[in-house]
Amino acid sequence: MSSEPAAVCGKDSGEQSALHKQSRTMYPRVFAVDLHDVDGDRFQDSRQAGFSWYVLTTTLLVSLSVISIGWSFGVVNISKSIICQISPLGPGNTHSGEFPNRIPFSNSAWTIAVGILAVGGFLGALVSGAISDSIGRRNALVVNNGLCLAGSVLMGTATTAVHFTLGRFVIGIACGVASGVANTYVGEIAPLKWHGFYGSFFQLSIVIGLLFGQLAAMHATGGTGWRIVVAFPGVFSLIQIALLPLRVESPRYLLKAHHINEARHALLTLRRGYDVAAEWQESLLSLDVVEINASNVRYHSDQWSATAAAASAVPANDQADANALDKNDSKLTMKTKGHKAVDDNVAASSLTFAENMPVERATHVSGVWQTLCGRTRDDLRHLMACCIVLMVLQQLSGISAILFSDSGVVRDILDPFSPLSAPWTCVVVCGTSLPAIFLCLACVDRLGRRALLLGSLGGMSVCCVLISAGLFYGPNSMVMAAVFLCYFAFNMGAGIVPWFIISEVIPSYSLSAATTLCCSLYWVMSIAIGLMVPLIENIVPQWLFVIFGCFTLAGFLLVMLFVPETMNCPITEVVKKHSGNIHVVVKPYRRLNASGSIGGTSR
């Protein structure tokens, strides 16, 4: 690792050196280093942290909650004839032991059972912010997995339509909570340079859940095999209940909850081998008001100073023994090059830390209404509007009409030829979207959010035009090709970026409120589209994708005019540039370049 600071775009070497010296005096020096590394000047800013196996494995573990969302949608998309017997007196009303092979359903009861998942998702999203703020992001996911397990058991052991519907409702609540908490947790632990990469795992997990849920449902052809399929998310829940407590909590949440030592330990664990001073400072600045008294601040600061001072008093050949003084972080010890530097740097850390801790002020939790009205420390109306529009566009793009074979263009074209052709096409559509997501994973932190969103929405607009033309004039092959391309384009940006951009533009003090609102709107729009699409198909089926094309075109224009670039840009900088009322983003500029200095695109 190079000892020189990362070059700043457009600066000569002298200006780079001055800027580096200024940044060293601005932030306290806090290191997460191995025991044999003693030269603090060798370590890069943790905001430029590279790939981390710890963060990746944590993200993959959290993604199991999101796979349950896709799985729960996918299994009922295909398995209607396997699970339910529409005529209660029909031959499907046979039993295998205590459980019937199929459950008596009326058409309306089955529709309610399918749609109630989104209703539960809306309720879960409404409470996701409050739960994650009260018990923490990680613990909220653990508790939520208990709820998902309960819903899985209810569906797997269902004997009546009401029993099955109740299980769908319970697991829907778990899906709603997961949609809010999982994004927040991953967004707060991911390093700045890799934020888009880790954030993209949300949509990847949904597509994987949809794909394998539909495949499993198609192969559950007889007996009670469908019970194992619908209850399978419980397996994901058991894995997370066992392993998630072994991962660290979000450092930003711990700071917000005033657990200072735990926050420091969590950040050092996540950024091992990097200087976390600047990231720590930004975490403090992203809080509204931290309720902590001066004695507690000085206690923690003095504790850090005492550890460093004791280390400096030990001769150089006994330095390894001094490392053991920090009992909580025996492998993540703060060390610097010289004894005097230890005292100076830790003293600076104590002062900076104390100066950023407001005293004798009550904690102010920014709610949804305060955030929408701009009554927070920073006026977040523009950024909130961007997040809301992007989240709602996911449903208004018409992707649900493509995916689900019970109601959609795929069924209308293929069902007359083969009853199984439409479900298989939905499976293939999900499968062919995986390359788009992997391509997005590779490009999201290189091309930026705006480029992917514009390309995605523009491509979907063109595909909607082709689908509409095919529905009016034919041939059907053009419609099917446009369907595949439309979902491919969706997963190149419009289906991915909205989930993680919330944590890139909203500070910690309003993040839970913003996530609650955006995820709730997502589930509300899912319900609305599920009700409106069949109605439009019955009245003017050929015009359905004309409507969706208008929405995607409007989204393209809104992104081009109003959505800022957030790639590699700290939250504090995004808020500084884009606080206030809704405004047009006009001037491109660079905040952090690929080598680690400041670049991105914004107003």
C-alpha positions in Angstrom: 0.0 0.0 0.0 1.4 3.3 -1.0 2.4 5.8 1.7 1.5 8.8 -0.5 -1.9 10.3 -0.3 -4.2 9.8 -3.3 -3.9 12.5 -5.9 -6.7 15.1 -6.2 -8.1 15.6 -9.7 -6.7 18.8 -11.1 -4.2 19.6 -8.4 -0.4 19.8 -8.7 1.9 17.9 -6.3 2.4 20.9 -3.9 -1.4 21.5 -3.6 -1.8 17.7 -3.0 0.7 17.8 -0.2 -0.9 20.8 1.4 -4.4 19.3 1.1 -3.1 16.0 2.7 -1.6 17.9 5.6 -4.8 19.9 6.1 -6.8 16.7 6.1 -4.5 15.2 8.8 -5.0 18.2 11.1 -8.8 18.2 10.4 -9.5 14.7 11.5 -8.2 12.7 14.5 -5.9 9.8 13.6 -7.7 6.5 14.4 -6.2 3.3 12.9 -7.4 -0.2 12.4 -4.1 -2.1 11.8 -2.5 -5.4 12.3 -0.1 -5.7 15.3 3.0 -5.6 13.2 2.0 -2.4 11.4 3.4 0.6 13.3 3.6 3.3 10.7 0.3 5.1 10.7 1.2 7.2 7.6 1.1 4.1 5.5 -2.7 3.7 5.8 -5.2 5.0 3.4 -8.4 6.8 4.2 -11.1 4.2 5.0 -13.5 6.0 2.7 -11.3 4.6 -0.1 -11.4 1.1 1.4 -11.4 -1.7 -1.3 -13.0 -5.1 -1.4 -13.6 -6.7 2.0 -14.5 -10.3 2.6 -16.1 -9.4 5.9 -18.5 -6.9 4.3 -19.2 -9.3 1.4 -20.1 -12.2 3.6 -22.3 -10.0 5.8 -24.1 -8.7 2.7 -24.6 -12.2 1.4 -26.0 -13.2 4.8 -28.4 -10.3 4.8 -29.4 -11.0 1.3 -31.1 -14.2 2.4 -33.9 -12.1 3.8 -34.3 -10.5 0.4 -34.3 -13.9 -1.4 -37.3 -14.7 0.8 -39.2 -11.8 -0.8 -38.6 -13.0 -4.3 -39.3 -16.6 -3.4 -42.6 -15.7 -1.7 -43.7 -13.9 -4.9 -42.4 -16.6 -7.3 -43.9 -19.7 -5.7 -47.6 -18.6 -6.1 -46.9 -17.2 -9.6 -46.9 -20.7 -11.0 -48.3 -23.1 -8.4 -52.0 -22.2 -8.4 -53.1 -25.5 -9.8 -50.8 -27.4 -7.5 -51.8 -25.7 -4.2 -55.5 -25.0 -4.6 -58.5 -27.0 -5.6 -61.0 -24.4 -6.9 -63.9 -26.8 -6.5 -64.1 -27.9 -2.8 -65.8 -31.2 -3.9 -63.3 -32.0 -6.6 -60.7 -34.8 -6.7 -58.0 -32.6 -5.4 -59.6 -32.7 -1.9 -57.7 -35.8 -1.0 -55.5 -36.1 2.0 -52.0 -37.4 2.8 -51.9 -38.0 6.5 -53.1 -34.9 8.4 -52.5 -32.5 5.5 -54.6 -32.3 2.3 -52.8 -32.6 -1.0 -54.6 -29.5 -2.1 -56.6 -26.8 -0.3 -60.1 -25.8 -1.3 -60.1 -22.2 -2.7 -62.5 -20.1 -4.5 -61.2 -17.8 -7.2 -61.6 -14.7 -5.1 -60.1 -16.4 -2.0 -57.0 -17.3 -4.1 -56.7 -13.8 -5.4 -56.8 -12.5 -1.8 -54.2 -15.0 -0.7 -51.8 -13.9 -3.4 -52.3 -10.2 -3.0 -52.2 -10.1 0.8 -48.4 -10.6 0.7 -48.1 -7.0 -0.6 -50.5 -5.8 2.1 -48.3 -7.4 4.8 -45.3 -5.9 3.0 -46.8 -2.4 3.3 -47.4 -2.8 7.0 -44.0 -4.3 7.6 -42.3 -1.4 5.7 -44.3 1.1 7.9 -42.7 -0.2 11.1 -39.3 -1.1 9.7 -37.7 2.2 10.5 -39.1 2.2 14.1 -37.9 -1.3 14.7 -34.4 -0.7 13.3 -34.0 2.5 15.3 -35.1 0.8 18.6 -33.2 -2.4 18.6 -30.6 -1.9 15.8 -30.3 -3.0 12.2 -28.8 -6.4 12.8 -31.0 -7.3 15.7 -34.1 -6.1 13.7 -33.2 -8.6 10.9 -32.7 -11.4 13.5 -36.2 -10.7 15.0 -37.7 -10.3 11.6 -36.4 -13.7 10.6 -38.3 -15.2 13.5 -41.5 -13.7 12.0 -40.6 -15.1 8.5 -40.1 -18.5 10.1 -43.5 -18.3 11.7 -45.1 -17.4 8.4 -43.3 -20.2 6.6 -44.6 -22.7 9.2 -48.1 -21.4 8.8 -48.1 -21.8 5.1 -46.4 -25.2 5.2 -48.9 -26.6 7.6 -52.0 -24.9 6.1 -55.2 -27.0 5.9 -57.7 -24.3 5.0 -57.7 -21.2 2.8 -57.7 -18.9 5.8 -54.8 -20.7 7.3 -52.7 -20.4 4.1 -53.7 -16.7 3.7 -52.7 -16.0 7.3 -49.3 -17.4 6.6 -48.9 -15.3 3.5 -49.8 -12.2 5.5 -47.3 -12.9 8.2 -44.5 -13.6 5.8 -45.5 -10.5 3.9 -44.9 -8.4 7.0 -41.5 -10.0 7.3 -40.8 -9.1 3.7 -41.8 -5.5 4.3 -39.5 -5.2 7.3 -36.6 -6.8 5.4 -37.1 -4.5 2.4 -36.4 -1.5 4.7 -33.9 -2.8 7.2 -31.7 -4.8 4.9 -30.9 -1.8 2.6 -30.2 0.4 5.6 -27.8 -2.1 7.2 -25.9 -2.8 4.0 -25.8 0.9 3.1 -24.3 1.8 6.5 -21.6 -0.9 6.6 -20.5 -0.7 2.9 -17.3 1.3 2.1 -17.9 4.4 0.0 -16.1 3.2 -3.1 -18.0 -0.1 -3.2 -21.4 1.2 -2.0 -23.1 0.6 -5.3 -21.7 -2.9 -5.6 -23.0 -4.1 -2.3 -26.2 -2.2 -2.6 -27.0 -4.0 -5.9 -27.2 -7.3 -4.1 -30.8 -6.4 -3.1 -32.2 -6.7 -6.6 -29.9 -9.6 -7.4 -31.4 -11.5 -4.4 -35.0 -10.7 -5.4 -34.4 -12.0 -8.9 -32.7 -15.2 -7.6 -35.6 -15.7 -5.2 -38.1 -15.3 -8.1 -36.2 -17.6 -10.4 -35.6 -20.5 -8.0 -39.0 -20.1 -6.3 -40.7 -20.5 -9.7 -38.5 -23.4 -10.7 -39.2 -25.2 -7.4 -43.0 -24.6 -7.7 -43.0 -26.0 -11.2 -41.3 -29.2 -10.0 -43.7 -29.6 -7.0 -46.1 -31.6 -9.2 -47.8 -34.0 -6.7 -48.7 -34.9 -3.2 -47.7 -32.4 -0.5 -44.4 -31.3 -2.1 -45.7 -27.8 -2.5 -45.7 -27.4 1.3 -41.9 -27.8 1.4 -41.6 -25.2 -1.4 -43.8 -22.5 0.2 -42.2 -23.1 3.6 -38.6 -23.0 2.3 -37.9 -19.4 3.3 -37.9 -20.7 6.9 -34.6 -22.3 6.0 -33.1 -19.0 5.1 -34.4 -17.5 8.4 -32.8 -20.3 10.5 -29.4 -19.6 8.8 -29.7 -15.9 9.6 -30.9 -16.4 13.1 -27.8 -18.6 13.7 -25.2 -16.4 12.0 -26.3 -12.8 12.0 -25.5 -12.2 15.7 -21.9 -13.0 14.9 -21.6 -10.0 12.6 -21.1 -6.4 13.8 -23.9 -3.9 14.2 -23.9 -0.8 12.0 -21.5 1.8 13.3 -23.8 4.7 12.4 -26.7 3.1 14.3 -24.4 2.6 17.4 -23.3 6.2 17.3 -26.9 7.3 16.9 -27.8 5.1 20.0 -24.8 6.6 21.9 -22.8 3.3 22.1 -19.5 5.0 21.3 -17.0 2.2 22.1 -19.2 -0.4 20.3 -19.4 1.9 17.3 -15.6 2.4 17.2 -15.1 -1.4 17.5 -17.6 -2.1 14.7 -16.0 0.5 12.4 -12.5 -0.8 13.0 -13.7 -4.3 12.3 -15.3 -3.3 9.0 -12.3 -1.2 7.9 -9.4 -3.2 9.1 -6.2 -1.9 7.7 -7.4 1.7 7.0 -7.4 5.0 8.7 -11.0 5.5 9.8 -10.6 9.1 11.2 -12.4 10.9 8.3 -15.2 8.3 8.1 -15.7 8.5 11.9 -16.0 12.3 11.6 -18.5 12.0 8.8 -20.5 9.6 10.8 -20.7 12.2 13.6 -21.7 14.9 11.2 -24.5 12.8 9.7 -26.2 12.8 13.1 -28.7 15.4 14.1 -28.2 15.7 17.8 -26.4 13.1 20.0 -27.7 13.0 23.5 -24.6 12.4 25.6 -23.3 14.4 28.6 -19.8 15.8 28.9 -18.7 13.4 31.5 -19.4 10.4 29.3 -17.6 12.1 26.4 -14.5 12.8 28.5 -14.7 9.3 30.0 -14.5 7.6 26.6 -11.9 10.1 25.3 -9.8 9.7 28.4 -10.1 6.0 28.1 -8.6 6.2 24.5 -5.9 8.6 25.7 -5.0 6.4 28.7 -4.5 3.4 26.4 -2.3 5.4 24.0 -0.3 7.0 26.8 0.4 3.6 28.4 1.5 2.3 25.0 3.9 5.3 24.6 5.4 4.7 28.0 6.6 1.2 27.1 10.0 0.7 25.5 10.0 -0.1 21.8 11.0 -3.7 22.3 7.9 -4.2 24.6 5.5 -2.6 22.1 3.7 -5.9 21.6 2.8 -6.0 25.3 1.3 -2.5 25.1 -1.0 -3.6 22.4 -2.8 -5.8 24.8 -4.0 -2.8 26.9 -7.1 -2.4 24.8 -8.9 -5.5 26.0 -12.0 -4.9 23.8 -9.9 -4.5 20.6 -6.9 -6.7 21.1 -6.4 -7.2 17.4 -7.5 -3.7 16.4 -5.1 -1.5 18.3 -4.5 2.2 17.8 -0.8 2.7 17.0 1.3 5.5 15.5 4.9 6.0 14.5 6.3 8.0 17.5 5.5 8.2 21.3 4.9 11.9 21.1 2.6 11.4 18.0 0.5 9.0 20.0 -0.3 11.6 22.7 -0.9 14.4 20.2 -3.1 12.4 17.9 -5.2 10.9 20.6 -5.6 14.3 22.3 -6.7 15.7 18.9 -9.1 12.8 18.6 -10.5 13.5 22.1 -11.0 17.2 21.4 -12.5 16.7 18.0 -14.8 14.0 19.4 -15.9 16.2 22.3 -16.5 19.2 20.1 -18.9 17.2 17.9 -21.0 16.0 20.9 -23.6 18.6 21.7 -24.4 18.7 25.4 -27.7 19.4 27.2 -29.8 19.0 24.1 -32.5 16.4 23.7 -32.3 13.9 20.9 -34.4 14.8 17.9 -35.7 12.0 15.8 -36.7 13.2 12.4 -40.0 11.7 11.4 -41.5 11.3 7.9 -43.5 14.5 8.0 -40.6 16.6 9.3 -38.3 15.2 6.6 -40.9 15.8 3.8 -41.5 19.4 5.0 -37.8 20.2 5.3 -38.0 20.7 9.1 -34.8 18.8 9.8 -31.2 20.1 10.3 -30.7 20.0 6.6 -33.6 20.7 4.2 -33.9 17.3 2.5 -37.0 18.0 0.3 -35.1 17.7 -3.0 -33.3 14.5 -2.0 -36.5 12.9 -0.6 -38.4 13.7 -3.8 -35.7 12.0 -5.8 -35.8 8.8 -3.7 -39.7 8.7 -3.8 -39.8 9.2 -7.6 -37.2 6.5 -8.2 -38.9 4.0 -5.9 -42.4 4.6 -7.4 -41.0 4.3 -11.0 -40.1 0.7 -10.3 -43.7 -0.3 -10.3 -44.9 2.3 -12.8 -42.5 0.9 -15.3 -44.9 -2.1 -15.8 -42.4 -4.7 -14.7 -45.1 -6.6 -12.8 -47.2 -7.0 -16.0 -44.2 -8.7 -17.5 -43.2 -11.0 -14.7 -46.3 -12.6 -13.4 -48.0 -15.2 -15.7 -51.4 -15.0 -13.9 -51.8 -11.5 -15.3 -49.6 -10.2 -18.1 -48.6 -9.9 -21.7 -46.7 -13.1 -21.6 -49.9 -15.1 -20.7 -51.9 -13.4 -23.4 -49.5 -14.3 -26.1 -48.4 -17.8 -25.1 -51.3 -19.4 -23.2 -53.3 -20.2 -26.3 -50.5 -22.5 -27.5 -49.5 -24.2 -24.3 -50.6 -23.8 -20.7 -47.0 -24.2 -19.5 -45.4 -21.9 -22.0 -46.2 -18.6 -20.1 -44.8 -19.9 -16.8 -41.6 -21.2 -18.4 -41.2 -17.9 -20.2 -41.4 -16.0 -16.9 -38.7 -18.3 -15.6 -36.5 -17.6 -18.6 -37.1 -13.9 -18.3 -35.8 -14.0 -14.8 -32.8 -16.1 -15.8 -31.8 -13.9 -18.6 -31.9 -10.8 -16.4 -29.1 -12.2 -14.2 -26.4 -11.1 -16.8 -27.9 -7.6 -16.6 -27.5 -7.5 -12.9 -23.9 -8.8 -13.0 -23.1 -6.2 -15.6 -24.6 -3.5 -13.3 -22.5 -4.9 -10.4 -19.4 -4.3 -12.5 -20.4 -0.8 -13.8 -22.3 0.8 -11.0 -19.2 2.2 -9.2 -17.5 3.1 -12.5 -20.2 4.7 -14.7 -22.3 6.2 -11.8 -25.9 6.1 -10.8 -27.2 8.7 -13.3 -25.8 6.9 -16.3 -27.3 3.6 -15.3 -30.7 5.1 -14.5 -30.8 7.1 -17.8 -29.8 4.1 -19.9 -32.2 1.8 -18.1 -35.3 4.1 -18.3 -34.5 5.1 -21.8 -34.1 1.5 -22.9 -37.4 0.5 -21.2 -39.2 3.4 -23.0 -38.1 2.0 -26.3 -39.1 -1.5 -25.3 -42.5 -0.4 -24.3 -43.0 1.2 -27.7 -42.0 -2.1 -29.4 -44.3 -4.1 -27.2 -47.2 -1.8 -27.9 -46.4 -1.9 -31.7 -46.3 -5.7 -31.5 -49.6 -5.9 -29.7 -51.3 -3.6 -32.3 -49.7 -4.9 -35.5 -47.7 -8.0 -34.6 -45.7 -10.2 -34.8 -45.7 -11.8 -31.4 -42.0 -12.6 -31.8 -41.2 -8.9 -31.6 -43.3 -8.6 -28.5 -41.5 -11.4 -26.8 -38.1 -10.0 -27.8 -39.1 -6.6 -26.4 -40.3 -8.2 -23.2 -36.9 -9.8 -22.6 -35.0 -6.6 -23.5 -37.3 -4.5 -21.2 -36.6 -6.7 -18.1 -32.9 -6.7 -19.0 -32.9 -2.9 -19.1 -34.9 -2.7 -15.9 -32.2 -4.7 -14.1 -29.4 -2.4 -15.5 -30.5 0.5 -13.3 -34.1 1.3 -12.6 -34.5 -1.9 -10.5 -31.3 -1.6 -8.6 -30.3 2.0 -7.9 -33.4 3.1 -6.0 -32.9 0.5 -3.3 -29.4 1.8 -2.2 -29.4 5.4 -3.3 -31.5 6.3 -0.2 -28.6 5.6 2.1 -26.3 7.6 -0.2 -28.3 10.9 0.0 -30.1 10.8 3.3 -28.2 11.4 6.6 -28.5 9.0 9.5 -30.9 11.2 11.5 -33.6 10.9 8.8 -32.6 7.6 7.1 -35.1 5.5 8.9 -37.9 7.9 8.1 -36.9 8.1 4.4 -36.6 4.3 4.1 -40.0 3.8 5.8 -41.7 6.1 3.4 -40.0 4.9 0.2 -40.4 1.2 1.0 -44.1 1.8 2.0 -44.8 3.5 -1.3 -43.1 0.7 -3.1 -45.5 -1.8 -1.6 -48.5 0.5 -2.0 -47.7 0.9 -5.7 -47.3 -2.9 -6.0 -50.9 -3.3 -4.7 -52.2 -0.5 -7.0 -50.5 -2.0 -10.1 -51.8 -5.5 -9.2 -55.4 -4.1 -9.1 -55.1 -1.8 -12.1 -53.3 -4.0 -14.7 -56.1 -6.6 -15.0 -58.7 -3.8 -15.3 -56.7 -2.0 -18.1 -56.1 -5.4 -19.8 -59.9 -6.0 -19.9 -60.7 -2.6 -21.3 -57.8 -1.5 -23.6 -55.1 -4.3 -23.6 -53.1 -2.9 -26.5 -52.7 0.4 -24.7 -51.3 -1.0 -21.5 -47.6 -0.6 -22.4 -48.2 2.8 -24.0 -49.1 3.9 -20.5 -46.0 2.3 -19.0 -43.9 3.8 -21.8 -45.1 7.3 -20.9 -44.2 6.7 -17.2 -40.7 5.4 -18.1 -40.1 8.4 -20.5 -41.2 10.8 -17.7 -38.8 9.0 -15.4 -36.0 9.5 -17.9 -36.6 13.2 -18.0 -36.9 13.5 -14.2 -33.6 11.7 -13.6 -31.9 13.8 -16.2 -33.1 17.0 -14.7 -33.3 16.4 -10.9 -31.4 13.3 -9.7 -27.8 14.1 -8.6 -24.8 11.8 -9.0 -23.8 10.1 -5.8 -21.0 7.8 -6.9 -18.1 8.1 -4.4 -19.6 11.2 -2.9 -19.9 11.3 0.9 -23.4 12.0 2.3 -22.3 15.3 3.9 -21.2 16.6 0.5 -24.4 15.4 -1.3 -26.6 17.1 1.4 -24.5 20.3 1.2 -24.9 20.5 -2.5 -28.6 19.5 -2.8 -30.4 20.6 0.4 -33.3 22.9 -0.1 -36.4 22.9 -2.3 -36.6 20.9 -5.6 -34.1 22.3 -8.1 -32.6 21.3 -11.5 -29.3 19.5 -11.5 -27.3 21.4 -14.1 -23.5 21.5 -13.5 -21.4 18.4 -13.5 -18.4 18.3 -11.3 -16.0 15.6 -9.9 -16.0 14.6 -6.2 -13.9 11.5 -5.9 -11.9 9.9 -8.7 -11.0 6.2 -9.1 -7.7 6.6 -7.2 -9.4 7.9 -4.1 -9.6 11.6 -4.3 -12.8 13.7 -4.6 -15.0 13.0 -7.7 -18.7 12.3 -8.9 -21.4 14.3 -10.7 -23.8 16.7 -9.2 -25.2 20.2 -9.5 
